[in-house]
Amino acid sequence: CIQETPEHSAPLTNTMAEMQALPNQLQMGGGGLETLAPHNDLFVKQTRRGCIQEIMGCEAKTEFKIATKANNQADFMYALEDTSFCMRLILNNIRPWIMNVTAGPGTPGGPPVSIHERICALPPGACKCCCYQEVIHKDPTGVPIGSTKEMFYFCPVPKFQVLRADGSPEYLISMPTCIGGLCVNIFAEGLCNCRVPIYIYPPDATEFSTENKIGFITKIWAGLGTELFSDADKFELEFPPGAAPDSKARLLGTLFLMNQLFFEGGQNQ
């Protein structure tokens, strides 16, 4: 009888651990920015906040489950806000946060996909000279891959610029406008609809209409009960044609910012 030595047992133990972890890895995917590569659009669902938070008037940690528009019940990514209770209670929708996006069937703990860090700043407003809204986008290792920043503007409609890692402009983000850009075009998606559009434009766009958009972030109707009694919103995100995985990650982080600025804490506009 040959006695097994520790040198022989260690590789066997490692192999068994790897085999046990394999099914979970296959189910959740490999993570990283490439998780976004095969998808041209996303369906993003925010979960309802609890009754205690409703009564107190403060936000719970924001949680999102992410699928595709074609199969919006099959979640393949998950996002959870990392903030303190005091920040959510005192600063509400201008609070800083870190949003961790992971791969997996709508549950936390999967392989990391991207990280989005929001800086505390003043609410969006025309003619500001400082304290612009900003989200820094990072890859799973924490390396910055770009940012989304509020632009200086005179008209009442806020505009945002998506920047690559080197600081070069990639997209402009704005609600569709009319009357020379002085107000939001509420009929951009047609009459009697329950959609709030935020369009993605080329970086050199000077007109913000439906004709020259190259993608969109749209808040859709979540149902009467949900709309009245919670801040649980639903969004469709359509990426511009040919967008790279890092570009898609930047736009997903931009969606999180748009949700907080315009649709949380009774700030619906």
N, C-alpha and C positions, 0 to 999 in steps of 0.2 A: 504494500500500500504506500503510495507516494503522498507525503504531506505537502499541502498547498502552501506556498510561501506568500508573504504580502506582495512580493513583486508580481506573482502570477494573478493574484486576486484583484489588484487595483484596476487593470485594464478591463476585466470582466465587469466590475462594478460600474465603471464609467460607461461601458457599452450598454448595460441594462438601463442606466439613467437616461442615456440618449434615446433609447428605443421608447421609453415611457413618455418622454417629452415630445416625440415626433408627432403623434396625433394632434396635440394642442397646437403645435407650430403649423401644421397643415391646415387646421381649422381657422386659425387667426391670420395666416399669411405671414410673410417675412418682415413686414413693417418697412420703414424707410419711405422716402419720397416716392419711390417707384410704385408704392401702393396706389397712387393716384394716376399712374401712367395710362392704364387702359380705359379710363372713364372720361367721357366728354361732358358729363353733367352730374350733379349731386342733388339729393333730396335730404335736407337737413331738418331734423325734428328736435325741438327743444322740449324737455320734459316739464310737467307741471310743478310748480312750487307748492309746498305744503300749506295746510290751513293755518298753522301757527305763524308762518311768515306773512300770510295774507293779513291776519289780524294785526300783527305788529307793524305792517307796512314796510317791511324790509325784504331784500332779495335773499333767496337761498342760493347756494352755489349753482351756477348755471351748468346744465348738463345737456349734451347733444348726442343724438344717435343719427348716424349718417349712412344713407343708402344711395341708390341711383334712382332717377325718375322712373325708369322702366320697371323697376322692381323695388318699390319704396318700403316694402315690409322686410326685405332681407338686408339688415344692417351689416356693414362690413368695416365700419370705423366708429370710434367713440371719442367724445371730447368732454373734458371736465375742467371747470374753472378752479384755480387754486388761489383763494383769497382768505382773509381772516373775517370773522363775523363783524368786528368793529368797522372794517373798511366798507363792508356791504351795508351796514346800518347807517354810517355817517355820510359816506361819499356817494352811495347809491349808484347812479348810472355814469358817474365820472370816476369811479374807483379804478385803481390799477389792478391788473390780474395777470396770471400766467395760465394760458389754456394749453393743456397737454392733449394732443390727438394721438390715439393709439389704434392699431389694427385689431379687429376682433368683432364678434357678432353682437355689437351693441352693449358690451360690458367692459369695465375697466380691467387693467392688468395685462393688456396685450402688448405686442412689440410697438415701440414708439414710431410715429410717422412724422410728426412735426411739433414744434413748440412755438407759441405765439405770446409775446409779452407786451401788455398794454401799459403805456406810461400815463401817470396821473396828469391831467391837464384840464384847462377850462372847457366848458361846453362849446360846441361849434358856434361860430358867430362871424359875421362879416366885419372886415376891417380890423381884425385883431393883429397886434404886433408881436405877440409871443404866446407861449403856452398852447401850441397847436396840438390837436389830437394826433396820436401816433401809436402804431403797433409795430413791434420788431418781430420779424419772422425768422425762425431758426430751424435747422435740420435736426434730426434726432440726437446728434451729439452736442447740440448747443451752439453750433457755428452759425452766425447770422447769414441769411440768404436774401435779405431785402427788408423792406418796410413799407408801411402805408401811412401817409401823412396828410393831414388837413392842409389845404392850400389857402393862401391869402386871396380873398375875393371881396367884391363890392356888393354884388347882388345877394338877396336873402337866401339863395339856394346853396347849401354847403357843397364843396367839391373836395375830392381827395385824390391824391396821386400815389400810385403803386410804383415803388422803386426797386430795381434789382440790387444785388449785393454791392455792386460798384457805384451805386447812387444814380445810375442812369434811369430816366423815366420809362416805364413800361406800359402803364394804362392810366386813364383818368376814370374816376368813379363819380357819378352824379345822378340825381333824379332827372328825368326828362323835363325840360323847361319850355315855356312859351312866353309870349309878350316880350321878346328880346331878352329872355333869360331872367326876367324879374320874378317869376313864380313857377311853381311846379305844375306841369301838365297832368292834371288828374285824369284825363281821358286818354292817356297814352296807350293803355291796354284795352281801350274800348269803353262803351257806356255800360253802366250798371254791372260792373265787375267788382270782385272782392280781392283785388291784387294791388299791391303797392310796389311799383317797379323802381329799382335802382340799376342804372345801366352801366355797362363797361364800354369805354370808348378808347380809341387810339390815343397815344400820348400827346399828339399835336392837335387834337380836336378843338375846334372853336365853336361848334354848334352842338347842342345837346338835345337831340331829337331821337325818334325811333328809327329814322332812316340810316343813321351812321353808327348805331351801336354795333358792337362785335361780340357781346355777351351780356349777361344780366344776372342780378341778384334780386329775386322777387319774393316778397312776403305774400303767402297765400292764405286764404280763409281756413281757419283751423276748427271751425264749428262754433255755434252760438254759445254753448256753455263754456268752452275753453276761452273764447275771446272775451267774455264778460267777467269771468271769475278767476282768470289766471293770466300770466305772462308767457304761457307756453306757445311759442310761435312755430310756424313751419315755413321753410324757405326752399326755393328752387334756385340752384346755381348752375348756369350754363357757361362753360369755359369758351374763350375765343378759339377759333380754329387754329390748330397747330400749337397750342399752349404746351410747354414743357412741364414735367412734374413739379419743378420748383416754382414755376409760374402759377400752377394750380394750387399749390400750398399757400402762396401769398394771397391768392384770391379767397381761399377758404378762411384764412385769418382775417381778411377784410370783412367777410360776412359776419364774423363774430363781433367785430367793432360796430358795424352797421346795426346789428341787433341791439347792442347795448345802448347806443346813442339815440336811436329813434323808436325802439319798440319795447323798452323795459321801463318798469317803475312809473307807469302812467304817462310816459313820454310819447305815446303813439302820435304820429303826425300824419 
